[in-house]
Amino acid sequence: MTTQTFEDRLGAAFESWADEATVEVDSMILAAALPSSRGWSWRVKHVMPRFGVARLALALLLLAALLSALVVGSTLVHQSRTYDGRFVPQPDMSALRDHAILLTLRDGNVLMAGGDSLADPTSVQIFDPVTSTYQEVVGDIPTGGGSAIQLTDGRVLLVSLRRQDALGSPVFLVDPSLRATRQILSEQQAVRLWGAGATPGLAMLPNGQVLMTGSNDVNGRALLFDPQTETFAETATVSKPRIDHATFALRDGRILIAGGSAALYVAAPTYGSDGDFDDVEIYDPATGLFSAAGTMPTVRGPTWAAATADGRVLLVHVGDTSTAFGEEPAHPVAMDLFDPTTGTFSALDGQRWFGPPTMTAIPNGSVLLTGMSLAVAVEGGLPNGSAWGAVFDPIAVTTTTVHAPRELFPQGVVLNDGQLLLAGGFANDSQLIRDGPVSWVEIFR
């Protein structure tokens, strides 16, 4: 049996349209658009008696659909990428950063900003993972963590949390093309919108606006940011004044809000002694309303979310206070799976990891774990304070050990080719558990 190439199958599809008038197709154009292991050319034939123009238009639409499918397929190649578990060092950032703000831009570069540092304010950089080079962005932001999202026009909305004095979280617009930063909301204005010491969760809506959820006062607030007018407007309120919650865009355009905690000064008695939340809400852009989506079986408090390979959402509470490191068996991390199609939850058993991890989502649905070992956490564990690495599959519920990164608790993002970039964190010293922020950058391959 002869195996047909993609080009042969595509040509045969067009040959079947008809067998009369002939239109030549430039093979050079197709060679630039379609992958090929050999030179080739073929003819597209179509019938143009009564519906010739419509048939030709339909044929062109078919070609566009095939090319679109091919492009989509190429962007999904990294989802089946094989990782060898190595961390490859890259040139250092210009600033020391713990809890750095990292964002992969659509052009493949990575925005690096903020983070707890020895300097305040701190710089903004753009890293090119292909050339391993940096470009400095004009304009600093306050030292501290935060969140960022790229707008449809290419600019980046960045919210910076000044951790040192727990004031408001100023908002900036970063233009990667101009390498420039501009502040659009002051700390005092941010306090009036969502309270002091809070960083809203960010999610892109289908209309290009950004949903901002989270507040550190007695009111549960949600705002819409309009990139065209650069203004903030209140939308429907969330049920609770959440901070440190998960904000996750579902495939159907709705936004999932999960867990989080209340500000300490409003936690009791309204939200219990610890102020940790275990409920989930969903924002529907079509109605502009939030609706309750149930209670997580095990996760509560500060929550992190990632997509799984089967379309569900992994919800994680790192540092779960219901169990403690040192207990036998040690189950330090609470995890649930949420199915957005059915609105149901399922609990995952806690894992016997060496210590509390930071997590970076892998495109194939797994999660890269990087953490610090607590020798008492698991029998036969690593030396106290040393770094460790693993890949966790939430569907198979398996953990595979990989090499450890140089740093403790780095932030991570997925690059366009499927590799993971980790940056910042603390020095890895088995004697000094937290030896100060670092400027290190590594790529997980």
Secondary structure, 3 states (H helix, E strand, C coil): CCCCCHHHHHHHHHHCCCCCCEEECCHHHHHHHCCCCCCCCCEEECCCCCCHHHHHHHHHHHHHHHHHHHHHHHHCHHHHCCCCCCEEEECCCCCCEECCEEEECCCCCEEEECEECCCCCEEEEEEECCCCEEEEEEEEECCECEEEEECCCCCEEEEECCCCCCCCCCEEEEECCCCEEEEEECHHHHHHHHCCCCCCEEEECCCCCEEEECCCCCCCCEEEEECCCCEEEECCCCCCCCECCEEEECCCCCEEEECEECCHHHHCCCCCCCCECCEEEEEECCCCEEEEEEECCCCCECCEEEECCCCCEEEEECCCCCCCCCCCCCCCCEEEEEECCCCEEEEECCCCCCCCEEEEECCCCCEEEEEECCCCCCCCCCCCCCEEEEEEECCCCEEEEECCCCEECCEEEECCCCCEEEECCEECCCCCCCCCEECCEEEEC
